[in-house]
Amino acid sequence: MAQKMDLGQMTEMTDSERQMREKLKGKKRIVIKIGSSSLTHPETGELNLYKIEKLVRIICDLKGEGRDVVLVSSGAIAAGRQALGGQKRPTTISEKQAYAAVGQARLMMVYQRLFSEYNSIAAQVLMTKDTMTNDVSRYNAQNTFDELLNLGAVPIVNENDTVSTHEIQFGDNDRLSAVVSALIGADLLILLSDIDGLYTDDPRKNPDAKFVSFIPEINEELMGMGKDTSGSDVGTGGMTAKLVAARIATDSGCDMVIANASDVMVIHDIVNGESQGSLFLAHPNLDFDLMDYMNSKY
């Protein structure tokens, strides 16, 4: 049984955390997930082109250092909502699929144009839960990722909202990014969100909530801390989803960091070993089977 965590101690910087963060400098295959609320202007819901350009520049710089990078990007529905003049978030499946059909093309056009500015190539990868649960599709997806990375491209992943139904949804891109990390053998997953990381309680409601910077092991007590702390009307993944993602990623042997996307330069800080966000330490599970998670966690 996992040892009970002292949440008070977890909020303090320790030598162990310093050592583990220093090791992030050596990560070679990185998955970065960014949410809809981090890619849009909060006042209008319009795409934040300045922030997206900065994100692209950082990714290209990581590639220049010899790292593989996969970007899991939300924003298709938000981009479609913008293009179609929508004033509210779509609620029905048909509305979401229509917005996604328009928005995914628009979002990829933005990414391709910006990556080309830095002499890089963006490649679109759209997935559903069926991609992973079908043996042939999963094998093909893994080979596609490997080949794209070998060619020096940046795979940009999103759930295929245009065709997804409730039965074949990942549910949110936090979990999708963890599944992708496990599939491609990533050694670092960075979840960028509208919060600083993990807290002992929802900091928007409890001023006494403490920030947790280092999580060496995930147990049931920690999972119980998950609450829907996303305050945006364009995102879907709350803290519960992020903790499920952390369990998938760390069990597969991948470190994970939750950090605030208000300034995407935080990516640079994380991979340079600085104390940013909440670090979940990898603890490879010898019995790890991605299909077990697909069948039981979604």
Secondary structure, 3 states (H helix, E strand, C coil): CCCCCCHHHHCCCCHHHHHHHHHHHHCCEEEEEECHHHHECCCCCCECHHHHHHHHHHHHHHHHCCCEEEEEECCHHHHHHHHCCCCCCCCCHHHHHHHHHHHHHHHHHHHHHHHHHCCCCEEEEEECHHHHHCHHHHHHHHHHHHHHHHCCCEEEEEECCCCCCHHHCCCCHHHHHHHHHHHHCCCEEEEEECCCCEECCCCCCCCCCCEECEECCCCHHHHCCCCCCCCCCCCCCCHHHHHHHHHHHHHCCCEEEEEECCCCCHHHHHHCCCCCCEEECCCCCCCCCHHHHHHHCC
